[in-house]
């Protein structure tokens, strides 16, 4: 890899939030073409799928563009819930289709490349994907249980609708897309479910995906580092113990970087929540959710649209900083405010 390619490679790895950055092919230009090709293929596949389900060509393109990009913008105020309210014949299938493609957007596009290039076994070996899938399905089940414990309306008739609404919201939030069929502040989601949404806002999508958040890979490393510390309690003082992810040893330098970044996220989230609570009449829960949503680049939170429009300038500026830090990288953005970095 020559000096020029190496420089662009570091830019690529920083933008993709990669822990162990890798390229599908040695050439950075070919890598860009491959990733754009996969992105275009998925986008056109969703357009085709939505058209088959009765969505207009304009709406199919608009929603496909903001599904794979995990942007979440819809051409309707009701977001994806519009299709059921407008009486589309296949509205349920439309919701499932968008859920599926949103999930693809939250996966690593490098993993997509390996699968498409004839290496599906990589899915079985990819720890990050396993955790991503486990977070998605596990929280969906927990939230369904939470719903039925509070509403006691379990039946075969409600099972499908509860599952569809729950998994759509879970995938939308963990991928930081922000689409909605049911407002996450709706009574449909009881207190525990609302807490889970906050956690999902923090986690975000996979490394190398279009999603925001701290990234699943970093959460995996932190979990394994915690487990390693527990093991050390019962081990001799000089025993070697290392954090291993996908058969790769995570260096101490990388561990410090991940833990420092995670702490930076917590400080930013706490600071934004405190500022929101200080300058508004919002409750602590709503104030905290606003900053979580901003840093995760998600959109939905426990602040209503009307309340959001009436937030004071200092809170809006705080959210702008949070959105920039969450979308780029927290540490580089915070360095802007360090006098030493200007010298």
N, C-alpha and C positions, 0 to 999 in steps of 0.2 A: 504494500500500500504506500504510494508516494506521499510527499508532504502535503500537496494540495488535497488529495483524497482524504488523508488523515484529518485535515482541518475540517472538511465538510462532514466527515464521519462523526467528529465530536459534536458538531452542531446538530446533526441528526439525532445522536443519542441524547443530547440535552433536551431537545424538543419532545422526544418520545418518552422522557422520564425513565430511561432504561437503566436497570441496575447493572446488568452485564450486556451492554449494547452489542448487537451483532447485526450483520447485514446478510440478506438472503443470497446475494452474490457479491464478489469483490468490488465491482464498480458501483459508485454512489449514484451515477446517472441511471444505470440499469435498475438499481434498487428502487429509485423514484418511479421509474416506468412500471415496474412490477406492482408496487403498492398502489399506484394510480389505476393500473389495470384491474386489480382486485376490487378497488373501491368503485370503479365504474361498472364492473360486472354486477356487483351486489345492488348498486343503485338501479340499474336497468332491470334487474330481476325483480326488484320490488315494484317498480313502475308497471311491469308486465303483470305481476300478481294482482296489484290493486285494480288495474284496468279489467282483469278477468272478473273481479269481484264487484264491478259496477261503478268504480270511482272514476270521475271524469279525468281526462288526460292532464289537465292543468293541476287538479288536486293531487293526482298520482305523482306527478313530478315534484310538486312543492313538498309533499309529505315524505317522499323518498329522499329528497335532498337533505331534509332536516332529521331524518331517522338515522342514516348511516353516519352522519356527522355528529350525532347525539346533540343536535342543536335544540330540537324540541319545538320550534316555532310552527304553528298551524295557521291556516288561512281562516280559521273560525275561532270565535271567542270561547266556545265550548271545547276546544282542542279536539282530540279524537272522539270525545263523547258526542260530537256533532253527528256522526254517522248513525248512531242509534236514535238520536232525537229527530233526525230528518227522515227516519223510516227506511233507511237502506235495507234491502232484502238480506244482504250478506254482512250486516254490520258486526256480528259476532266474529265471523271469520276475518273480517278486516282488522279487528282488534288483535286477534291472535297473530295475523301476518305481521303487523307492525311490531308486536312484542318480539317476534322471532328476529326480525331484521334489526331491531334496537339492540337485542342481545348480541348479534353479530358485530355491531358497531362497538360494543363494550369489550369484545375480545381482542387479543393482540393480532394485528394484521400480519405479523411475521408468522404466527401460528396458522393463520389462514393460508399463507403462501406454502407452508410445509404440507398442509393437508391437500391443497390443490395440486401441488407438484408430485403427489403420489406417496406421501409419507404420513398416512393417517395415524400410524402408531405413535406419532409425536404427541397426540392428544392424551394418550394414556400415560406418557412420561412427564407431561407438563404440570408441575405442582400448582402454578398460579391458576391455570384453568380449572383444576380440581377445586381449589378454594373458591374461585369465582362462581362456579356452578353450585357448590355447597352453600355459599352465602345466599345465592338466589333462591334455591329450592328450600333450604332450611328456614329462612325468614318467611317465605311464602306460607309454609306449613304452620309456623308459629303464629303468624298473623291471622290465618284462617281459624285456628283454635281460639285465639283471642276474641275474634268476632263472634264465634258461636257461643262462647262462654258468657258473653254479655247480651246477646240477642236471642239465644235459645230458639233459633228458627231453622235448625238443621233438618234438611230433607234432601232427597235426590234432586228435587226441582231447584233448590237454592245452591246446591253444591257446585254446579257448573258456573253459575254467575258469580258466586263468591270467589271461586278459584280464578276465574278470568279477570275480575276486577283487582284481585290481590296481586297476582303475578304480573299484570300489566303495570301496576303502580310500583312494585318492587323493582322490576327491570328498568322502568323509566327513571327511578331515583338512583339506583346503584350505578347505572351507566351515565348519570348526570344529564340525561336527555330532557326531562321535565314535561313530557307529554302527560295528559291526564284524561281519564274517563270518569274517575271519582276523585273529588278534592281530597287531598291527604289530611285536611283538617275536618273532613266530614265525620259525623258520628259513626259511620260505617267502620272507621278505624278507631278502636278504643285506645286508652292511654298507653298500653304496652306497645301497640303497633306504631303509635306516634314516636315513641322512644326509638324503636327500631329504624324508622325512617331517618332520624337524626344520625344514627350510626352508619347507615348506608350512604348518607350524604358525605360522611367523612371518608369512607373506604374508596368509593369511585370505581372506575373500570380497571381493565388490565393495562399493564405497561405496553406501549406500542399500539394502543387503541385510540379512538377519537374522543374517549371520555375524559373527564376531569377527576378530581379527588386525589387523595394521597397515593392511590394505586394499590391494587391487590397484592402485587409483588412485595411492596414494602411492608404491608401488614403481615404477609407470610414470614418475611425475615424477622420482624419484631416478635411474632409468635414463637418462632424457632429459637430466637435469642433468649426469650423468657424461659422456654423449656430447657435450654442448655444451662441457664443459671440454676434452675431447680435440680438438674442432674449433678451439678458441681457440688451441691450441698453434701451429698453422700459419697463424693469421690476424693481421693488423696489430693493434697494441695498442689502437687506438681503434675497431676494428670492432665493430658491434653484433651481439650474439648472444643470442637469447632462447630460453627453454624454451616450446614450444608443444604443447598437448595438445588435440585435437579443435578445432583452429583457434582456440584461446584462448591468449593469452599468460599464462603463470604469473608473477605479480609476484614481485619479490625478497622482499617481506614473506612471501608464501606459501611460497616456497622455504625461507626461514629457518625458518618454522614447521614445515614437513614434515621438514627435516633435524634440527631440534631434537627433534621428537617421535620420530623414528626413533632418534636417539641415546639418548633417554630410555628407549625400549624395550630397547635393547641393555644399558644400565646396569642396568635392572630385571631382565632375564634373567640377566645375569652375576652380579649380587648374589644372586639367588635360588638360582642354581646353586652358588655358593660357600657360602652358608649351609647348603644341603642336604648338600653334601659334608663340611662342617665338623662337623655334628652327627649324621651317620649313617655307616654303613659301606658305603654305596652307592658304586659306581664313578662315575667322572667323567661317563660317558655317561648313566647312569641319573639322576644328580643334575641334570644340565643339562636332560634331557628333562622332568623333573617341573615345572620352572618354565616351560618353553616351553608345556607343556600347560595350566598354570594361567593364565598371562597370556592365552593364546589362547582360554580357556574351552572347551577341547576335550574333555578326559577321558582318552583313551588316551595312554599314555606307556610308557617302558621300565621303570617301577617296577611290580611286581606288586601285585595288590589286597591281598594279605597284608602286603607291605612298606609299602604306603601307609597301612594301618590302624595300623601300629606306628611311624609317624614321630613324632618328638618334637614337643611343642607349638610350639616356636619355628619349626620348619619348616612346620607346618600354618598358623600365623599368617602366615608369609611368603607361602604360597600363597593365603591368603584375600585379602591385600593385592594380590597379583598378579592374582587373578580380578577384583577390584573395579576395579583400574586398567585392565585389559584390556577390561573390558566398558563402562566409562564413558569415560574419557579419562585417559591417564597424567598429563599436565601438571596438570589440575585436582586430581586425587587427591594428587599430590605437593605441591601448594600448601598442603594441609592441614598439612603438617609445616614450613611456612615461617612463622616468627614474624611477619614483615612482613605476611603476608596476613591475620593475625588483627587487625591494627590498623586 
